[in-house]
């Protein structure tokens, strides 16, 4: 068997490769229309997706996509804009306005190709009428720190927007609209990928208000009044303006986990994909995974070692400290603390976009000797966890996983390697 650290990193690399836009986008390209083709889109993979379209589209083409810093690529016929993430900013707002200008006024013979991926919600903010960008930034910041799920956050985003919640799709009417999306959300719900700018939304303003109340998010009185009155309602199912719209998910977390499983299988391990849609507090999920790993190591689990336990989804972090953290390293640190000095268990947790939290660090690796090295350095793991400072912890050990921008995003990736005890 190859080195355990290398094997975990190879499995992670395979997961990323399975969601590369140059591989997954071209299979879903539609036929060229009689009229114009306009490309719009947003997300960390948007530039790579646009380049894949540009290279394989033989007909006339124009458009614009917005992506995160460091993810831009040169697309000859499609303009690429960088905007801030995870908090929305002015560059993203201008890009969202430009998207609407490009699609409004198209005819029935024209085609819009919309490219969406993780991060799109923050990258194309266009606040609802009467809502300022600063107010939307404050609400988003509070939600991201509250422990709310991505579905709950995106419900609010859809109802505070002039482009999300189906509104971009309505603006494309009567042109034909084809959306190609790389899913980064548990369950692959189109409404939650970039907050569903091209699809109908059954949630309501009342649902959004309930989320804000549930997490005690401070909200301007005017915003609460607009939501109570239903004046910022999203586009609902059955709207005839979306009749010529189709939606294709071109890459999913499950596909990436299966690619990682193939790497494990090739090395003689038994892979077990637990789920591609695990949610909950990152540290709680970490502790639960440690219990499972120890059970498997004792020969009492759902699979026998040597094996690799794989999972994805999107956990959350309720931020109480001021450290440098992200949900994947928070998961991993809590996992390792609960695991203890298990000699036959390794683990990697990382974000497939290459950025865990706000740091340009994808994640980290836990090794059987981690606690011993921690003790020699005089570090206290629980102190780092309490401060939401897991990046600092793993950097001190040299166990961070750094990929640079991957230009794709199928969200959390976790691999737990359980070997046969010596």
C-alpha positions in Angstrom: 0.0 0.0 0.0 1.2 3.5 -0.7 1.9 6.0 2.1 -1.3 6.7 4.0 -0.9 10.5 3.8 -0.3 10.3 0.0 -3.3 7.9 -0.4 -5.6 10.4 1.4 -4.4 13.2 -0.8 -4.7 11.1 -3.9 -8.3 10.4 -3.0 -9.0 14.1 -2.5 -7.3 14.9 -5.8 -9.5 12.3 -7.6 -12.6 13.9 -6.0 -11.6 17.3 -7.4 -10.7 15.9 -10.8 -14.2 14.3 -11.1 -15.7 17.7 -11.0 -13.4 19.5 -13.4 -15.5 21.7 -15.7 -13.5 20.8 -18.8 -14.6 17.2 -18.2 -18.2 17.6 -17.0 -19.6 20.7 -18.8 -19.2 19.7 -22.5 -21.4 16.6 -22.2 -24.4 18.9 -21.5 -24.0 21.6 -24.1 -27.2 22.3 -26.1 -27.5 22.7 -29.8 -26.8 26.1 -31.2 -29.9 28.3 -31.7 -31.0 30.2 -34.7 -30.2 33.5 -33.0 -27.7 34.7 -30.5 -26.0 32.7 -27.6 -25.3 34.6 -24.4 -23.4 33.0 -21.5 -23.9 34.3 -17.9 -23.1 32.7 -14.6 -21.5 32.9 -11.2 -19.4 30.7 -8.9 -15.9 29.5 -8.0 -16.0 27.2 -11.1 -17.7 29.8 -13.4 -14.5 30.8 -15.2 -13.4 27.2 -15.9 -17.0 26.4 -17.0 -17.0 29.4 -19.3 -13.7 28.4 -20.8 -15.0 24.9 -21.5 -18.0 26.3 -23.3 -15.9 28.8 -25.2 -13.5 26.0 -26.5 -16.3 23.7 -27.6 -18.9 26.2 -29.0 -18.6 26.4 -32.7 -21.2 29.1 -33.2 -21.4 32.8 -32.3 -21.0 33.4 -28.5 -20.7 36.3 -26.0 -21.3 36.8 -22.3 -20.0 37.4 -18.8 -19.4 35.3 -15.7 -18.3 36.3 -12.2 -16.0 34.2 -10.1 -13.9 34.3 -6.8 -10.5 35.9 -6.5 -7.8 33.7 -7.9 -10.3 31.7 -10.0 -10.3 33.8 -13.2 -9.2 32.5 -16.5 -8.8 34.1 -19.9 -11.9 33.3 -22.1 -11.6 34.7 -25.6 -15.4 35.3 -26.0 -16.7 35.5 -22.5 -15.8 38.2 -20.0 -14.6 37.0 -16.6 -15.1 39.3 -13.5 -13.7 38.6 -10.0 -15.7 39.6 -7.0 -15.5 39.1 -3.3 -16.4 35.9 -1.4 -17.9 34.9 1.0 -19.3 38.3 1.7 -21.0 40.1 -1.2 -19.3 43.3 -2.6 -19.7 46.0 -5.1 -17.9 44.2 -7.9 -20.4 41.3 -7.6 -23.3 43.8 -7.6 -22.1 45.4 -10.8 -21.6 42.0 -12.4 -25.2 40.9 -11.4 -26.6 44.1 -13.0 -24.6 43.4 -16.1 -26.0 39.9 -16.3 -29.5 41.2 -16.3 -28.7 43.8 -19.0 -27.2 41.1 -21.2 -30.3 38.9 -21.2 -33.1 41.4 -21.1 -34.5 41.9 -24.6 -33.5 38.6 -26.1 -35.9 36.9 -28.5 -37.4 33.5 -28.8 -34.6 32.4 -31.3 -31.9 33.2 -28.8 -30.2 31.0 -26.2 -28.9 31.8 -22.7 -26.4 29.3 -21.1 -26.2 30.0 -17.4 -23.2 28.5 -15.6 -23.6 28.1 -11.8 -21.4 26.6 -9.0 -20.7 27.0 -5.4 -20.0 30.6 -4.2 -22.4 32.0 -6.8 -24.8 33.4 -4.1 -22.1 35.7 -2.7 -20.6 36.5 -6.1 -23.7 38.0 -7.7 -25.5 40.1 -5.1 -28.2 42.3 -6.3 -30.2 43.5 -3.2 -34.0 43.7 -3.3 -35.5 47.1 -4.0 -34.9 49.4 -1.0 -32.2 47.1 0.5 -28.7 48.5 0.6 -25.6 46.4 -0.1 -24.2 47.2 3.3 -27.4 45.9 4.9 -27.2 42.7 2.9 -23.5 42.2 3.8 -24.4 42.5 7.5 -27.2 40.0 7.3 -25.0 37.6 5.3 -22.2 37.9 7.8 -24.5 37.2 10.7 -26.0 34.2 9.0 -22.6 32.7 8.1 -21.6 32.8 11.8 -24.9 31.7 13.2 -24.8 28.0 12.5 -27.6 28.2 10.0 -27.6 25.5 7.3 -26.8 26.4 3.7 -30.5 25.8 2.8 -31.6 28.2 5.4 -29.1 30.8 4.4 -30.0 30.6 0.7 -33.7 30.8 1.5 -33.0 34.3 3.0 -30.7 35.2 0.1 -33.4 34.3 -2.5 -35.8 36.7 -0.8 -33.4 39.6 -0.4 -32.4 39.6 -4.1 -33.4 41.0 -7.5 -31.6 38.2 -9.4 -31.8 35.0 -7.3 -34.9 32.9 -6.6 -35.7 32.5 -10.4 -35.5 36.2 -11.2 -32.6 35.8 -13.6 -34.5 33.1 -15.4 -37.6 35.3 -15.8 -35.4 38.1 -17.2 -34.2 35.7 -20.0 -37.8 35.1 -21.2 -38.7 34.5 -24.1 -35.2 33.1 -24.9 -34.4 29.5 -24.4 -32.5 29.0 -21.1 -30.2 26.1 -20.3 -28.6 26.1 -16.8 -25.5 23.9 -16.2 -24.6 23.6 -12.6 -21.9 22.0 -10.4 -23.6 21.1 -7.2 -22.1 22.1 -3.9 -25.1 21.6 -1.7 -26.5 18.6 0.2 -29.2 16.9 -1.8 -28.3 18.8 -5.0 -31.4 21.1 -4.8 -31.3 23.5 -7.8 -32.8 26.2 -5.6 -29.7 26.2 -3.3 -27.0 26.1 -6.0 -26.0 29.8 -6.2 -29.5 30.4 -4.6 -31.4 29.3 -7.6 -31.3 32.4 -10.0 -32.9 30.4 -12.9 -35.3 28.1 -11.1 -38.7 28.5 -9.4 -38.7 28.6 -5.6 -41.5 27.3 -3.4 -40.2 28.9 -0.2 -41.7 32.2 0.8 -40.9 35.5 2.4 -42.4 34.2 5.6 -39.9 31.3 5.5 -37.0 33.7 5.1 -38.2 35.8 8.1 -38.6 32.7 10.2 -34.9 31.8 9.5 -33.8 35.3 10.5 -35.8 35.0 13.7 -34.6 31.5 14.5 -31.0 32.6 14.5 -31.6 36.0 16.1 -30.1 37.8 13.1 -30.4 41.6 13.6 -32.5 42.9 10.7 -33.5 46.4 9.8 -37.2 47.0 10.5 -37.8 47.9 6.9 -36.5 44.5 5.8 -38.8 42.7 8.2 -41.8 44.7 7.0 -41.1 43.9 3.3 -40.8 40.2 4.2 -43.9 40.2 6.3 -45.9 41.9 3.5 -44.5 39.4 0.9 -43.3 42.2 -1.4 -39.9 40.4 -2.0 -41.4 37.1 -3.1 -39.4 34.8 -5.3 -40.6 33.3 -8.6 -43.0 30.4 -7.9 -43.4 27.0 -9.6 -45.6 27.0 -12.6 -44.5 30.5 -13.7 -44.9 30.5 -17.5 -41.9 32.6 -18.0 -39.7 29.6 -17.0 -41.4 27.3 -19.5 -38.4 27.3 -21.9 -35.9 26.7 -19.1 -34.0 23.5 -18.4 -31.6 22.7 -15.6 -28.8 20.2 -15.7 -26.5 19.2 -12.8 -23.2 18.3 -14.5 -21.2 17.3 -11.4 -22.2 16.3 -7.9 -20.6 15.5 -4.6 -21.6 11.9 -4.9 -19.7 11.5 -8.2 -16.6 12.9 -6.5 -16.9 10.5 -3.6 -17.2 7.6 -6.0 -14.0 8.8 -7.7 -12.2 8.8 -4.4 -13.7 5.3 -3.6 -12.1 4.0 -6.9 -8.7 5.2 -5.6 -9.1 3.4 -2.3 -10.3 0.2 -4.1 -7.2 0.3 -6.4 -5.0 0.1 -3.3 -6.8 -2.9 -1.9 -9.0 -1.0 0.6 -12.7 -1.4 1.0 -14.4 2.0 0.4 -17.6 3.0 2.1 -19.4 6.1 1.0 -21.4 7.1 4.1 -23.3 10.1 2.6 -22.8 13.0 0.3 -25.2 15.3 2.2 -24.0 15.3 5.8 -25.0 18.5 7.7 -24.8 19.7 11.3 -22.3 21.4 13.5 -18.8 20.5 12.2 -17.4 19.6 15.6 -20.4 17.4 16.4 -20.1 15.6 13.2 -16.4 15.2 13.9 -17.0 13.6 17.2 -19.6 11.2 15.7 -17.2 10.2 12.9 -14.5 9.4 15.5 -16.9 7.1 17.3 -17.6 5.3 14.0 -13.9 5.1 13.1 -13.0 3.5 16.5 -15.9 1.1 16.1 -14.6 0.1 12.6 -11.0 -0.3 14.0 -12.4 -2.7 16.6 -14.1 -4.8 13.9 -17.5 -3.7 15.0 -18.5 -1.3 12.3 -20.4 -1.5 9.0 -17.1 -2.4 7.1 -13.9 -4.1 8.1 -10.4 -2.6 7.9 -8.4 -1.9 5.9 -11.0 0.5 4.6 -11.7 4.1 3.7 -14.8 5.9 5.0 -15.9 8.7 2.7 -18.4 11.5 3.1 -19.4 14.9 1.9 -22.0 17.6 2.4 -21.8 21.0 4.1 -21.4 21.3 7.9 -21.7 24.5 9.8 -19.8 26.4 12.4 -21.3 28.5 15.1 -18.4 31.0 15.5 -17.6 31.9 19.1 -13.9 32.6 18.9 -11.7 34.8 16.8 -9.4 32.2 15.3 -8.5 31.2 11.8 -10.9 28.4 11.1 -13.2 26.7 8.6 -15.7 23.9 8.8 -13.5 21.2 7.5 -10.5 21.8 9.8 -13.0 22.3 12.7 -14.5 18.9 11.9 -11.0 17.4 11.8 -9.8 18.9 15.0 -12.9 17.7 16.9 -12.5 14.3 15.2 -8.9 14.0 16.4 -9.6 15.1 19.9 -12.4 12.5 20.2 -10.3 9.8 18.4 -7.4 10.0 20.8 -4.2 8.0 20.2 -5.6 5.5 17.7 -2.6 4.0 15.9 -4.4 2.8 12.8 -6.7 5.8 11.9 -5.8 8.6 9.5 -8.1 11.3 8.2 -8.3 14.2 5.7 -11.0 16.8 5.6 -10.9 19.6 3.1 -13.1 21.8 0.8 -13.0 20.9 -2.8 -12.7 24.5 -3.9 -9.4 24.9 -2.1 -10.6 27.4 0.5 -11.9 26.3 3.9 -13.5 29.2 5.6 -11.8 32.4 4.4 -8.2 31.0 4.3 -6.5 29.9 1.0 -6.1 26.5 2.7 -8.3 23.5 1.6 -8.1 21.6 4.9 -5.8 19.3 6.8 -4.7 15.8 7.7 -4.9 13.9 11.0 -2.3 11.2 11.6 -1.8 8.6 14.3 1.2 10.6 15.7 -0.6 14.0 15.7 -1.3 14.0 19.5 2.3 13.0 20.3 3.7 15.9 18.1 1.2 18.3 19.7 2.4 17.4 23.2 6.0 18.0 22.2 5.1 21.4 20.8 3.1 22.3 24.0 -0.1 22.8 22.1 -3.6 22.3 23.6 -6.0 21.0 20.9 -9.1 21.9 22.8 -8.0 25.5 23.2 -7.7 25.9 19.5 -11.1 24.3 19.0 -12.7 26.6 21.5 -11.3 29.6 19.6 -12.4 28.3 16.2 -8.6 28.4 15.3 -8.1 25.0 13.7 -6.1 26.4 10.7 -3.5 27.7 13.2 -3.4 24.3 14.9 -2.7 22.3 11.7 -0.3 24.9 10.3 1.8 24.6 13.4 2.1 20.8 12.7 2.7 21.2 9.0 -0.4 19.2 8.2 -2.4 21.6 6.2 -3.7 20.7 2.8 -3.0 23.5 0.3 -4.2 23.1 -3.3 -4.6 26.7 -4.6 -7.9 27.5 -6.4 -9.3 24.3 -7.9 -11.9 26.2 -10.0 -14.6 23.8 -9.0 -16.6 23.1 -5.9 -18.5 20.1 -4.7 -18.2 21.1 -1.1 -16.8 19.2 1.9 -14.7 16.1 1.4 -13.8 13.8 4.2 -11.8 10.6 4.0 -11.1 8.4 7.1 -8.5 5.7 6.6 -8.8 2.7 9.0 -5.9 0.2 8.7 -5.6 -3.2 10.3 -3.9 -2.9 13.7 -0.4 -4.1 13.9 
